[in-house]
Amino acid sequence: GNTPTSSTALHAVLDKTDETFGAEMFTNGENFTGASGATPPDGWSVYTNGTFTIDDSSGSPSGSALKIEHNGSDNSPRAGVANITTVVGQAYKLSFKFKNGTATNGIIYSGSSWGGTQYGREDPDATEWTTYEWSFIATDTTTNLIFGAVTTVAGEYSWYDDISLKAYNGNAGILI
């Protein structure tokens, strides 16, 4: 998959003898229940106001996707899940599917603080459904993930689907 563009991301070296993962840790990253208008999906929080829609017309292989759209007044709308419990020193795998609509590109923050990029930042611009994934080692007991559309134009948007965060069961180290 694609890797984060952030130079500050902690890149994990993972155990190739045990490539299994734990249970899903990300809330509502696939069916996106509750997303409507200014309200993001259930279990998510707004980072920057926008319009959040469950969209069946995106062409996602999984069916409906989350459309994040400029609402006419707030630039670069974003939302995500805050305070996901993680274990310091544990390796995790983040993956998601992205397809850009009319926005400049998407934007993803992965960090130990709300809006932080300690674990990575991605600025995807794929115009077809593309899977992005990367691994990181938690340095804090909480992880925050934010997804958005970079745009200053009303009505421009990006789509997300199949967002997943799972603990890596093998041994890991940090590549410096």
Secondary structure, 3 states (H helix, E strand, C coil): CECCCCCCCCEEEECCCCCCEEEECCCCCCCCCCCECCECCCCCEEEECCEEEEEEEEEECCEEEEEEECCCCCCCCEEEEEEEECCCCCEEEEEEEEEECCCCEEEEEEECCCCCCCCEEECCCCCCCEEEEEEEECCCCEEEEEEEEECCCCCCEEEEEEEEEEEECCCEEEEC
